[in-house]
Amino acid sequence: MRKPRRIIIPFILCAVGLASSSCDMNHPTYVHPQRAQVDQGRFHEEISLSEVDRTYARNLGTVYDRSGEGPVNVTVTYDQFSQFNTPIKARTELGRIQTLLKEAGIPQIEGSILPVYNSGEDSQLLVSFKSYKALPPEDCTVLPGLEDRNVEANPEYRLGCTVETLQAKQIARPRDLLGRDQRGATTDGRRGGNIIETYRSGVPNESLGGEKASGD
């Protein structure tokens, strides 16, 4: 009676081994592997010259600080057949606009004037610069019911897409997602170390010798 048992047990072990080897423990993830991405484009705007004032310049400076990069191209149009909207007037207005934009914190400005046939007495300001915006990952959809009233289940939904989409809308400086290149930066490690060692030793800083604000 013992011999049959010795024969059956190896067969059972072989069957279990074959069954376990046929089971695939790997399964495609339901989590979207990508994060919010940055899209590079250009900011374009055309506005009547009569509407360009300090408030407009400040607003444009805010947009540029958040999403812009590189020089800001500004062009003032004029009508070469007009007695009022002349090239001289366009150059004068261009200088005024460049001053406003510099005061608004825009460091690089490239200005020009452009003749536009039969444009009349009203000049236009054309503004353009390289800009960035944050976008959700590709092939991402939000949870059903978040943007509309359709709450039907979406079998193609990937976990994390809604979070990344909402975060992309809240990023104030999209170009920061690209990181900052510090290869051109120069630092002095010895100088920084000396400052820290003086602080750790408890030695007080020397007086700067400035003038006193009062006679006391």
MODELLER restraints for C-alpha pairs under 7 A, 6 or more apart:
rsr = mdl.restraints
at = mdl.atoms
rsr.add(forms.Gaussian(group=physical.xy_distance, feature=features.Distance(at['CA:30:A'], at['CA:158:A']), mean=5.37, stdev=0.5))
rsr.add(forms.Gaussian(group=physical.xy_distance, feature=features.Distance(at['CA:30:A'], at['CA:159:A']), mean=5.87, stdev=0.5))
rsr.add(forms.Gaussian(group=physical.xy_distance, feature=features.Distance(at['CA:31:A'], at['CA:158:A']), mean=5.26, stdev=0.5))
rsr.add(forms.Gaussian(group=physical.xy_distance, feature=features.Distance(at['CA:31:A'], at['CA:159:A']), mean=4.37, stdev=0.5))
rsr.add(forms.Gaussian(group=physical.xy_distance, feature=features.Distance(at['CA:31:A'], at['CA:160:A']), mean=6.07, stdev=0.5))
rsr.add(forms.Gaussian(group=physical.xy_distance, feature=features.Distance(at['CA:32:A'], at['CA:158:A']), mean=5.26, stdev=0.5))
rsr.add(forms.Gaussian(group=physical.xy_distance, feature=features.Distance(at['CA:32:A'], at['CA:159:A']), mean=5.84, stdev=0.5))
rsr.add(forms.Gaussian(group=physical.xy_distance, feature=features.Distance(at['CA:32:A'], at['CA:160:A']), mean=5.95, stdev=0.5))
rsr.add(forms.Gaussian(group=physical.xy_distance, feature=features.Distance(at['CA:32:A'], at['CA:161:A']), mean=6.50, stdev=0.5))
rsr.add(forms.Gaussian(group=physical.xy_distance, feature=features.Distance(at['CA:34:A'], at['CA:137:A']), mean=5.86, stdev=0.5))
rsr.add(forms.Gaussian(group=physical.xy_distance, feature=features.Distance(at['CA:35:A'], at['CA:137:A']), mean=5.71, stdev=0.5))
rsr.add(forms.Gaussian(group=physical.xy_distance, feature=features.Distance(at['CA:35:A'], at['CA:164:A']), mean=6.35, stdev=0.5))
rsr.add(forms.Gaussian(group=physical.xy_distance, feature=features.Distance(at['CA:36:A'], at['CA:134:A']), mean=6.69, stdev=0.5))
rsr.add(forms.Gaussian(group=physical.xy_distance, feature=features.Distance(at['CA:36:A'], at['CA:135:A']), mean=5.76, stdev=0.5))
rsr.add(forms.Gaussian(group=physical.xy_distance, feature=features.Distance(at['CA:36:A'], at['CA:136:A']), mean=4.63, stdev=0.5))
rsr.add(forms.Gaussian(group=physical.xy_distance, feature=features.Distance(at['CA:36:A'], at['CA:137:A']), mean=5.14, stdev=0.5))
rsr.add(forms.Gaussian(group=physical.xy_distance, feature=features.Distance(at['CA:36:A'], at['CA:164:A']), mean=5.72, stdev=0.5))
rsr.add(forms.Gaussian(group=physical.xy_distance, feature=features.Distance(at['CA:36:A'], at['CA:168:A']), mean=5.95, stdev=0.5))
rsr.add(forms.Gaussian(group=physical.xy_distance, feature=features.Distance(at['CA:37:A'], at['CA:134:A']), mean=5.79, stdev=0.5))
rsr.add(forms.Gaussian(group=physical.xy_distance, feature=features.Distance(at['CA:37:A'], at['CA:135:A']), mean=5.30, stdev=0.5))
rsr.add(forms.Gaussian(group=physical.xy_distance, feature=features.Distance(at['CA:37:A'], at['CA:136:A']), mean=6.13, stdev=0.5))
rsr.add(forms.Gaussian(group=physical.xy_distance, feature=features.Distance(at['CA:37:A'], at['CA:137:A']), mean=6.04, stdev=0.5))
rsr.add(forms.Gaussian(group=physical.xy_distance, feature=features.Distance(at['CA:38:A'], at['CA:132:A']), mean=6.50, stdev=0.5))
rsr.add(forms.Gaussian(group=physical.xy_distance, feature=features.Distance(at['CA:38:A'], at['CA:133:A']), mean=5.77, stdev=0.5))
rsr.add(forms.Gaussian(group=physical.xy_distance, feature=features.Distance(at['CA:38:A'], at['CA:134:A']), mean=4.73, stdev=0.5))
rsr.add(forms.Gaussian(group=physical.xy_distance, feature=features.Distance(at['CA:38:A'], at['CA:135:A']), mean=6.05, stdev=0.5))
rsr.add(forms.Gaussian(group=physical.xy_distance, feature=features.Distance(at['CA:38:A'], at['CA:174:A']), mean=6.51, stdev=0.5))
rsr.add(forms.Gaussian(group=physical.xy_distance, feature=features.Distance(at['CA:38:A'], at['CA:177:A']), mean=6.89, stdev=0.5))
rsr.add(forms.Gaussian(group=physical.xy_distance, feature=features.Distance(at['CA:39:A'], at['CA:132:A']), mean=5.60, stdev=0.5))
rsr.add(forms.Gaussian(group=physical.xy_distance, feature=features.Distance(at['CA:39:A'], at['CA:133:A']), mean=5.40, stdev=0.5))
rsr.add(forms.Gaussian(group=physical.xy_distance, feature=features.Distance(at['CA:39:A'], at['CA:134:A']), mean=6.28, stdev=0.5))
rsr.add(forms.Gaussian(group=physical.xy_distance, feature=features.Distance(at['CA:39:A'], at['CA:135:A']), mean=6.82, stdev=0.5))
rsr.add(forms.Gaussian(group=physical.xy_distance, feature=features.Distance(at['CA:40:A'], at['CA:131:A']), mean=5.97, stdev=0.5))
rsr.add(forms.Gaussian(group=physical.xy_distance, feature=features.Distance(at['CA:40:A'], at['CA:132:A']), mean=4.63, stdev=0.5))
rsr.add(forms.Gaussian(group=physical.xy_distance, feature=features.Distance(at['CA:40:A'], at['CA:133:A']), mean=6.74, stdev=0.5))
rsr.add(forms.Gaussian(group=physical.xy_distance, feature=features.Distance(at['CA:41:A'], at['CA:130:A']), mean=6.03, stdev=0.5))
rsr.add(forms.Gaussian(group=physical.xy_distance, feature=features.Distance(at['CA:41:A'], at['CA:131:A']), mean=5.39, stdev=0.5))
rsr.add(forms.Gaussian(group=physical.xy_distance, feature=features.Distance(at['CA:41:A'], at['CA:132:A']), mean=6.11, stdev=0.5))
rsr.add(forms.Gaussian(group=physical.xy_distance, feature=features.Distance(at['CA:42:A'], at['CA:128:A']), mean=6.59, stdev=0.5))
rsr.add(forms.Gaussian(group=physical.xy_distance, feature=features.Distance(at['CA:42:A'], at['CA:129:A']), mean=5.54, stdev=0.5))
rsr.add(forms.Gaussian(group=physical.xy_distance, feature=features.Distance(at['CA:42:A'], at['CA:130:A']), mean=4.46, stdev=0.5))
rsr.add(forms.Gaussian(group=physical.xy_distance, feature=features.Distance(at['CA:42:A'], at['CA:131:A']), mean=5.03, stdev=0.5))
rsr.add(forms.Gaussian(group=physical.xy_distance, feature=features.Distance(at['CA:43:A'], at['CA:128:A']), mean=5.14, stdev=0.5))
rsr.add(forms.Gaussian(group=physical.xy_distance, feature=features.Distance(at['CA:43:A'], at['CA:129:A']), mean=5.35, stdev=0.5))
rsr.add(forms.Gaussian(group=physical.xy_distance, feature=features.Distance(at['CA:43:A'], at['CA:130:A']), mean=6.20, stdev=0.5))
rsr.add(forms.Gaussian(group=physical.xy_distance, feature=features.Distance(at['CA:43:A'], at['CA:131:A']), mean=5.77, stdev=0.5))
rsr.add(forms.Gaussian(group=physical.xy_distance, feature=features.Distance(at['CA:44:A'], at['CA:127:A']), mean=5.73, stdev=0.5))
rsr.add(forms.Gaussian(group=physical.xy_distance, feature=features.Distance(at['CA:44:A'], at['CA:128:A']), mean=4.55, stdev=0.5))
rsr.add(forms.Gaussian(group=physical.xy_distance, feature=features.Distance(at['CA:45:A'], at['CA:126:A']), mean=5.89, stdev=0.5))
rsr.add(forms.Gaussian(group=physical.xy_distance, feature=features.Distance(at['CA:45:A'], at['CA:127:A']), mean=5.19, stdev=0.5))
rsr.add(forms.Gaussian(group=physical.xy_distance, feature=features.Distance(at['CA:45:A'], at['CA:128:A']), mean=6.52, stdev=0.5))
rsr.add(forms.Gaussian(group=physical.xy_distance, feature=features.Distance(at['CA:46:A'], at['CA:124:A']), mean=6.67, stdev=0.5))
rsr.add(forms.Gaussian(group=physical.xy_distance, feature=features.Distance(at['CA:46:A'], at['CA:125:A']), mean=5.65, stdev=0.5))
rsr.add(forms.Gaussian(group=physical.xy_distance, feature=features.Distance(at['CA:46:A'], at['CA:126:A']), mean=4.67, stdev=0.5))
rsr.add(forms.Gaussian(group=physical.xy_distance, feature=features.Distance(at['CA:46:A'], at['CA:127:A']), mean=6.42, stdev=0.5))
rsr.add(forms.Gaussian(group=physical.xy_distance, feature=features.Distance(at['CA:47:A'], at['CA:124:A']), mean=5.70, stdev=0.5))
rsr.add(forms.Gaussian(group=physical.xy_distance, feature=features.Distance(at['CA:47:A'], at['CA:125:A']), mean=5.32, stdev=0.5))
rsr.add(forms.Gaussian(group=physical.xy_distance, feature=features.Distance(at['CA:47:A'], at['CA:126:A']), mean=6.76, stdev=0.5))
rsr.add(forms.Gaussian(group=physical.xy_distance, feature=features.Distance(at['CA:48:A'], at['CA:123:A']), mean=6.26, stdev=0.5))
rsr.add(forms.Gaussian(group=physical.xy_distance, feature=features.Distance(at['CA:48:A'], at['CA:124:A']), mean=4.57, stdev=0.5))
rsr.add(forms.Gaussian(group=physical.xy_distance, feature=features.Distance(at['CA:48:A'], at['CA:125:A']), mean=6.07, stdev=0.5))
rsr.add(forms.Gaussian(group=physical.xy_distance, feature=features.Distance(at['CA:49:A'], at['CA:123:A']), mean=5.50, stdev=0.5))
rsr.add(forms.Gaussian(group=physical.xy_distance, feature=features.Distance(at['CA:49:A'], at['CA:124:A']), mean=5.05, stdev=0.5))
rsr.add(forms.Gaussian(group=physical.xy_distance, feature=features.Distance(at['CA:49:A'], at['CA:125:A']), mean=5.60, stdev=0.5))
rsr.add(forms.Gaussian(group=physical.xy_distance, feature=features.Distance(at['CA:54:A'], at['CA:100:A']), mean=6.11, stdev=0.5))
rsr.add(forms.Gaussian(group=physical.xy_distance, feature=features.Distance(at['CA:57:A'], at['CA:100:A']), mean=5.97, stdev=0.5))
rsr.add(forms.Gaussian(group=physical.xy_distance, feature=features.Distance(at['CA:57:A'], at['CA:101:A']), mean=5.43, stdev=0.5))
rsr.add(forms.Gaussian(group=physical.xy_distance, feature=features.Distance(at['CA:57:A'], at['CA:104:A']), mean=6.01, stdev=0.5))
rsr.add(forms.Gaussian(group=physical.xy_distance, feature=features.Distance(at['CA:58:A'], at['CA:104:A']), mean=5.04, stdev=0.5))
rsr.add(forms.Gaussian(group=physical.xy_distance, feature=features.Distance(at['CA:61:A'], at['CA:101:A']), mean=6.98, stdev=0.5))
rsr.add(forms.Gaussian(group=physical.xy_distance, feature=features.Distance(at['CA:61:A'], at['CA:104:A']), mean=5.33, stdev=0.5))
rsr.add(forms.Gaussian(group=physical.xy_distance, feature=features.Distance(at['CA:61:A'], at['CA:105:A']), mean=6.12, stdev=0.5))
rsr.add(forms.Gaussian(group=physical.xy_distance, feature=features.Distance(at['CA:61:A'], at['CA:106:A']), mean=6.02, stdev=0.5))
rsr.add(forms.Gaussian(group=physical.xy_distance, feature=features.Distance(at['CA:66:A'], at['CA:172:A']), mean=5.99, stdev=0.5))
rsr.add(forms.Gaussian(group=physical.xy_distance, feature=features.Distance(at['CA:66:A'], at['CA:173:A']), mean=4.57, stdev=0.5))
rsr.add(forms.Gaussian(group=physical.xy_distance, feature=features.Distance(at['CA:67:A'], at['CA:131:A']), mean=5.26, stdev=0.5))
rsr.add(forms.Gaussian(group=physical.xy_distance, feature=features.Distance(at['CA:67:A'], at['CA:132:A']), mean=5.13, stdev=0.5))
rsr.add(forms.Gaussian(group=physical.xy_distance, feature=features.Distance(at['CA:67:A'], at['CA:133:A']), mean=6.61, stdev=0.5))
rsr.add(forms.Gaussian(group=physical.xy_distance, feature=features.Distance(at['CA:67:A'], at['CA:173:A']), mean=5.64, stdev=0.5))
rsr.add(forms.Gaussian(group=physical.xy_distance, feature=features.Distance(at['CA:67:A'], at['CA:174:A']), mean=5.99, stdev=0.5))
rsr.add(forms.Gaussian(group=physical.xy_distance, feature=features.Distance(at['CA:67:A'], at['CA:175:A']), mean=6.31, stdev=0.5))
rsr.add(forms.Gaussian(group=physical.xy_distance, feature=features.Distance(at['CA:68:A'], at['CA:129:A']), mean=6.65, stdev=0.5))
rsr.add(forms.Gaussian(group=physical.xy_distance, feature=features.Distance(at['CA:68:A'], at['CA:130:A']), mean=5.70, stdev=0.5))
rsr.add(forms.Gaussian(group=physical.xy_distance, feature=features.Distance(at['CA:68:A'], at['CA:131:A']), mean=4.31, stdev=0.5))
rsr.add(forms.Gaussian(group=physical.xy_distance, feature=features.Distance(at['CA:68:A'], at['CA:132:A']), mean=6.47, stdev=0.5))
rsr.add(forms.Gaussian(group=physical.xy_distance, feature=features.Distance(at['CA:69:A'], at['CA:129:A']), mean=6.97, stdev=0.5))
rsr.add(forms.Gaussian(group=physical.xy_distance, feature=features.Distance(at['CA:69:A'], at['CA:130:A']), mean=5.47, stdev=0.5))
rsr.add(forms.Gaussian(group=physical.xy_distance, feature=features.Distance(at['CA:69:A'], at['CA:131:A']), mean=6.10, stdev=0.5))
rsr.add(forms.Gaussian(group=physical.xy_distance, feature=features.Distance(at['CA:70:A'], at['CA:108:A']), mean=6.87, stdev=0.5))
rsr.add(forms.Gaussian(group=physical.xy_distance, feature=features.Distance(at['CA:70:A'], at['CA:129:A']), mean=6.91, stdev=0.5))
rsr.add(forms.Gaussian(group=physical.xy_distance, feature=features.Distance(at['CA:70:A'], at['CA:130:A']), mean=6.44, stdev=0.5))
rsr.add(forms.Gaussian(group=physical.xy_distance, feature=features.Distance(at['CA:71:A'], at['CA:108:A']), mean=4.59, stdev=0.5))
rsr.add(forms.Gaussian(group=physical.xy_distance, feature=features.Distance(at['CA:71:A'], at['CA:109:A']), mean=5.40, stdev=0.5))
rsr.add(forms.Gaussian(group=physical.xy_distance, feature=features.Distance(at['CA:71:A'], at['CA:110:A']), mean=6.45, stdev=0.5))
rsr.add(forms.Gaussian(group=physical.xy_distance, feature=features.Distance(at['CA:71:A'], at['CA:129:A']), mean=6.39, stdev=0.5))
rsr.add(forms.Gaussian(group=physical.xy_distance, feature=features.Distance(at['CA:72:A'], at['CA:108:A']), mean=6.07, stdev=0.5))
rsr.add(forms.Gaussian(group=physical.xy_distance, feature=features.Distance(at['CA:72:A'], at['CA:109:A']), mean=4.79, stdev=0.5))
rsr.add(forms.Gaussian(group=physical.xy_distance, feature=features.Distance(at['CA:72:A'], at['CA:110:A']), mean=6.00, stdev=0.5))
rsr.add(forms.Gaussian(group=physical.xy_distance, feature=features.Distance(at['CA:72:A'], at['CA:128:A']), mean=6.02, stdev=0.5))
rsr.add(forms.Gaussian(group=physical.xy_distance, feature=features.Distance(at['CA:72:A'], at['CA:129:A']), mean=4.90, stdev=0.5))
rsr.add(forms.Gaussian(group=physical.xy_distance, feature=features.Distance(at['CA:73:A'], at['CA:109:A']), mean=6.05, stdev=0.5))
rsr.add(forms.Gaussian(group=physical.xy_distance, feature=features.Distance(at['CA:73:A'], at['CA:110:A']), mean=4.84, stdev=0.5))
rsr.add(forms.Gaussian(group=physical.xy_distance, feature=features.Distance(at['CA:73:A'], at['CA:111:A']), mean=5.97, stdev=0.5))
rsr.add(forms.Gaussian(group=physical.xy_distance, feature=features.Distance(at['CA:73:A'], at['CA:127:A']), mean=5.66, stdev=0.5))
rsr.add(forms.Gaussian(group=physical.xy_distance, feature=features.Distance(at['CA:73:A'], at['CA:128:A']), mean=5.25, stdev=0.5))
rsr.add(forms.Gaussian(group=physical.xy_distance, feature=features.Distance(at['CA:73:A'], at['CA:129:A']), mean=6.16, stdev=0.5))
rsr.add(forms.Gaussian(group=physical.xy_distance, feature=features.Distance(at['CA:74:A'], at['CA:110:A']), mean=6.21, stdev=0.5))
rsr.add(forms.Gaussian(group=physical.xy_distance, feature=features.Distance(at['CA:74:A'], at['CA:111:A']), mean=4.90, stdev=0.5))
rsr.add(forms.Gaussian(group=physical.xy_distance, feature=features.Distance(at['CA:74:A'], at['CA:112:A']), mean=6.51, stdev=0.5))
rsr.add(forms.Gaussian(group=physical.xy_distance, feature=features.Distance(at['CA:74:A'], at['CA:125:A']), mean=6.79, stdev=0.5))
rsr.add(forms.Gaussian(group=physical.xy_distance, feature=features.Distance(at['CA:74:A'], at['CA:126:A']), mean=5.57, stdev=0.5))
rsr.add(forms.Gaussian(group=physical.xy_distance, feature=features.Distance(at['CA:74:A'], at['CA:127:A']), mean=4.70, stdev=0.5))
rsr.add(forms.Gaussian(group=physical.xy_distance, feature=features.Distance(at['CA:74:A'], at['CA:128:A']), mean=6.79, stdev=0.5))
rsr.add(forms.Gaussian(group=physical.xy_distance, feature=features.Distance(at['CA:75:A'], at['CA:111:A']), mean=5.74, stdev=0.5))
rsr.add(forms.Gaussian(group=physical.xy_distance, feature=features.Distance(at['CA:75:A'], at['CA:112:A']), mean=4.82, stdev=0.5))
rsr.add(forms.Gaussian(group=physical.xy_distance, feature=features.Distance(at['CA:75:A'], at['CA:113:A']), mean=5.19, stdev=0.5))
rsr.add(forms.Gaussian(group=physical.xy_distance, feature=features.Distance(at['CA:75:A'], at['CA:114:A']), mean=6.59, stdev=0.5))
rsr.add(forms.Gaussian(group=physical.xy_distance, feature=features.Distance(at['CA:75:A'], at['CA:125:A']), mean=5.67, stdev=0.5))
rsr.add(forms.Gaussian(group=physical.xy_distance, feature=features.Distance(at['CA:75:A'], at['CA:126:A']), mean=4.99, stdev=0.5))
rsr.add(forms.Gaussian(group=physical.xy_distance, feature=features.Distance(at['CA:75:A'], at['CA:127:A']), mean=6.65, stdev=0.5))
rsr.add(forms.Gaussian(group=physical.xy_distance, feature=features.Distance(at['CA:76:A'], at['CA:90:A']), mean=5.91, stdev=0.5))
rsr.add(forms.Gaussian(group=physical.xy_distance, feature=features.Distance(at['CA:76:A'], at['CA:94:A']), mean=6.26, stdev=0.5))
rsr.add(forms.Gaussian(group=physical.xy_distance, feature=features.Distance(at['CA:76:A'], at['CA:112:A']), mean=6.52, stdev=0.5))
rsr.add(forms.Gaussian(group=physical.xy_distance, feature=features.Distance(at['CA:76:A'], at['CA:113:A']), mean=4.69, stdev=0.5))
rsr.add(forms.Gaussian(group=physical.xy_distance, feature=features.Distance(at['CA:76:A'], at['CA:114:A']), mean=6.11, stdev=0.5))
rsr.add(forms.Gaussian(group=physical.xy_distance, feature=features.Distance(at['CA:76:A'], at['CA:123:A']), mean=6.72, stdev=0.5))
rsr.add(forms.Gaussian(group=physical.xy_distance, feature=features.Distance(at['CA:76:A'], at['CA:124:A']), mean=5.84, stdev=0.5))
rsr.add(forms.Gaussian(group=physical.xy_distance, feature=features.Distance(at['CA:76:A'], at['CA:125:A']), mean=4.83, stdev=0.5))
rsr.add(forms.Gaussian(group=physical.xy_distance, feature=features.Distance(at['CA:76:A'], at['CA:126:A']), mean=6.51, stdev=0.5))
rsr.add(forms.Gaussian(group=physical.xy_distance, feature=features.Distance(at['CA:77:A'], at['CA:90:A']), mean=6.71, stdev=0.5))
rsr.add(forms.Gaussian(group=physical.xy_distance, feature=features.Distance(at['CA:77:A'], at['CA:113:A']), mean=5.60, stdev=0.5))
rsr.add(forms.Gaussian(group=physical.xy_distance, feature=features.Distance(at['CA:77:A'], at['CA:114:A']), mean=4.63, stdev=0.5))
rsr.add(forms.Gaussian(group=physical.xy_distance, feature=features.Distance(at['CA:77:A'], at['CA:115:A']), mean=5.61, stdev=0.5))
rsr.add(forms.Gaussian(group=physical.xy_distance, feature=features.Distance(at['CA:77:A'], at['CA:116:A']), mean=6.27, stdev=0.5))
rsr.add(forms.Gaussian(group=physical.xy_distance, feature=features.Distance(at['CA:77:A'], at['CA:123:A']), mean=5.30, stdev=0.5))
rsr.add(forms.Gaussian(group=physical.xy_distance, feature=features.Distance(at['CA:77:A'], at['CA:124:A']), mean=5.38, stdev=0.5))
rsr.add(forms.Gaussian(group=physical.xy_distance, feature=features.Distance(at['CA:77:A'], at['CA:125:A']), mean=6.64, stdev=0.5))
rsr.add(forms.Gaussian(group=physical.xy_distance, feature=features.Distance(at['CA:78:A'], at['CA:85:A']), mean=5.40, stdev=0.5))
rsr.add(forms.Gaussian(group=physical.xy_distance, feature=features.Distance(at['CA:78:A'], at['CA:86:A']), mean=5.83, stdev=0.5))
rsr.add(forms.Gaussian(group=physical.xy_distance, feature=features.Distance(at['CA:78:A'], at['CA:87:A']), mean=6.17, stdev=0.5))
rsr.add(forms.Gaussian(group=physical.xy_distance, feature=features.Distance(at['CA:78:A'], at['CA:90:A']), mean=6.20, stdev=0.5))
rsr.add(forms.Gaussian(group=physical.xy_distance, feature=features.Distance(at['CA:78:A'], at['CA:114:A']), mean=6.25, stdev=0.5))
rsr.add(forms.Gaussian(group=physical.xy_distance, feature=features.Distance(at['CA:78:A'], at['CA:115:A']), mean=4.98, stdev=0.5))
rsr.add(forms.Gaussian(group=physical.xy_distance, feature=features.Distance(at['CA:78:A'], at['CA:116:A']), mean=5.94, stdev=0.5))
rsr.add(forms.Gaussian(group=physical.xy_distance, feature=features.Distance(at['CA:78:A'], at['CA:123:A']), mean=5.66, stdev=0.5))
rsr.add(forms.Gaussian(group=physical.xy_distance, feature=features.Distance(at['CA:79:A'], at['CA:85:A']), mean=5.65, stdev=0.5))
rsr.add(forms.Gaussian(group=physical.xy_distance, feature=features.Distance(at['CA:79:A'], at['CA:86:A']), mean=6.18, stdev=0.5))
rsr.add(forms.Gaussian(group=physical.xy_distance, feature=features.Distance(at['CA:79:A'], at['CA:115:A']), mean=5.57, stdev=0.5))
rsr.add(forms.Gaussian(group=physical.xy_distance, feature=features.Distance(at['CA:79:A'], at['CA:116:A']), mean=5.45, stdev=0.5))
rsr.add(forms.Gaussian(group=physical.xy_distance, feature=features.Distance(at['CA:79:A'], at['CA:117:A']), mean=5.82, stdev=0.5))
rsr.add(forms.Gaussian(group=physical.xy_distance, feature=features.Distance(at['CA:79:A'], at['CA:118:A']), mean=6.25, stdev=0.5))
rsr.add(forms.Gaussian(group=physical.xy_distance, feature=features.Distance(at['CA:79:A'], at['CA:119:A']), mean=5.69, stdev=0.5))
rsr.add(forms.Gaussian(group=physical.xy_distance, feature=features.Distance(at['CA:79:A'], at['CA:120:A']), mean=6.34, stdev=0.5))
rsr.add(forms.Gaussian(group=physical.xy_distance, feature=features.Distance(at['CA:80:A'], at['CA:86:A']), mean=6.13, stdev=0.5))
rsr.add(forms.Gaussian(group=physical.xy_distance, feature=features.Distance(at['CA:80:A'], at['CA:115:A']), mean=6.10, stdev=0.5))
rsr.add(forms.Gaussian(group=physical.xy_distance, feature=features.Distance(at['CA:82:A'], at['CA:120:A']), mean=6.92, stdev=0.5))
rsr.add(forms.Gaussian(group=physical.xy_distance, feature=features.Distance(at['CA:84:A'], at['CA:121:A']), mean=6.44, stdev=0.5))
rsr.add(forms.Gaussian(group=physical.xy_distance, feature=features.Distance(at['CA:85:A'], at['CA:121:A']), mean=5.23, stdev=0.5))
rsr.add(forms.Gaussian(group=physical.xy_distance, feature=features.Distance(at['CA:85:A'], at['CA:123:A']), mean=6.90, stdev=0.5))
rsr.add(forms.Gaussian(group=physical.xy_distance, feature=features.Distance(at['CA:90:A'], at['CA:113:A']), mean=6.43, stdev=0.5))
rsr.add(forms.Gaussian(group=physical.xy_distance, feature=features.Distance(at['CA:91:A'], at['CA:113:A']), mean=6.76, stdev=0.5))
rsr.add(forms.Gaussian(group=physical.xy_distance, feature=features.Distance(at['CA:94:A'], at['CA:111:A']), mean=6.84, stdev=0.5))
rsr.add(forms.Gaussian(group=physical.xy_distance, feature=features.Distance(at['CA:98:A'], at['CA:109:A']), mean=6.90, stdev=0.5))
rsr.add(forms.Gaussian(group=physical.xy_distance, feature=features.Distance(at['CA:132:A'], at['CA:174:A']), mean=5.86, stdev=0.5))
rsr.add(forms.Gaussian(group=physical.xy_distance, feature=features.Distance(at['CA:132:A'], at['CA:175:A']), mean=5.83, stdev=0.5))
rsr.add(forms.Gaussian(group=physical.xy_distance, feature=features.Distance(at['CA:133:A'], at['CA:174:A']), mean=5.23, stdev=0.5))
rsr.add(forms.Gaussian(group=physical.xy_distance, feature=features.Distance(at['CA:134:A'], at['CA:168:A']), mean=5.21, stdev=0.5))
rsr.add(forms.Gaussian(group=physical.xy_distance, feature=features.Distance(at['CA:134:A'], at['CA:169:A']), mean=6.97, stdev=0.5))
rsr.add(forms.Gaussian(group=physical.xy_distance, feature=features.Distance(at['CA:134:A'], at['CA:171:A']), mean=6.90, stdev=0.5))
rsr.add(forms.Gaussian(group=physical.xy_distance, feature=features.Distance(at['CA:134:A'], at['CA:174:A']), mean=5.18, stdev=0.5))
rsr.add(forms.Gaussian(group=physical.xy_distance, feature=features.Distance(at['CA:135:A'], at['CA:168:A']), mean=5.54, stdev=0.5))
rsr.add(forms.Gaussian(group=physical.xy_distance, feature=features.Distance(at['CA:136:A'], at['CA:164:A']), mean=5.77, stdev=0.5))
rsr.add(forms.Gaussian(group=physical.xy_distance, feature=features.Distance(at['CA:136:A'], at['CA:165:A']), mean=4.62, stdev=0.5))
rsr.add(forms.Gaussian(group=physical.xy_distance, feature=features.Distance(at['CA:136:A'], at['CA:168:A']), mean=5.86, stdev=0.5))
rsr.add(forms.Gaussian(group=physical.xy_distance, feature=features.Distance(at['CA:140:A'], at['CA:161:A']), mean=5.51, stdev=0.5))
rsr.add(forms.Gaussian(group=physical.xy_distance, feature=features.Distance(at['CA:141:A'], at['CA:157:A']), mean=6.40, stdev=0.5))
rsr.add(forms.Gaussian(group=physical.xy_distance, feature=features.Distance(at['CA:141:A'], at['CA:161:A']), mean=6.16, stdev=0.5))
rsr.add(forms.Gaussian(group=physical.xy_distance, feature=features.Distance(at['CA:141:A'], at['CA:162:A']), mean=6.93, stdev=0.5))
rsr.add(forms.Gaussian(group=physical.xy_distance, feature=features.Distance(at['CA:142:A'], at['CA:161:A']), mean=5.93, stdev=0.5))
rsr.add(forms.Gaussian(group=physical.xy_distance, feature=features.Distance(at['CA:142:A'], at['CA:162:A']), mean=4.52, stdev=0.5))
rsr.add(forms.Gaussian(group=physical.xy_distance, feature=features.Distance(at['CA:143:A'], at['CA:162:A']), mean=6.15, stdev=0.5))
rsr.add(forms.Gaussian(group=physical.xy_distance, feature=features.Distance(at['CA:144:A'], at['CA:150:A']), mean=6.05, stdev=0.5))
rsr.add(forms.Gaussian(group=physical.xy_distance, feature=features.Distance(at['CA:144:A'], at['CA:151:A']), mean=4.75, stdev=0.5))
rsr.add(forms.Gaussian(group=physical.xy_distance, feature=features.Distance(at['CA:144:A'], at['CA:152:A']), mean=6.34, stdev=0.5))
rsr.add(forms.Gaussian(group=physical.xy_distance, feature=features.Distance(at['CA:144:A'], at['CA:153:A']), mean=6.67, stdev=0.5))
rsr.add(forms.Gaussian(group=physical.xy_distance, feature=features.Distance(at['CA:144:A'], at['CA:154:A']), mean=6.94, stdev=0.5))
rsr.add(forms.Gaussian(group=physical.xy_distance, feature=features.Distance(at['CA:145:A'], at['CA:151:A']), mean=4.61, stdev=0.5))
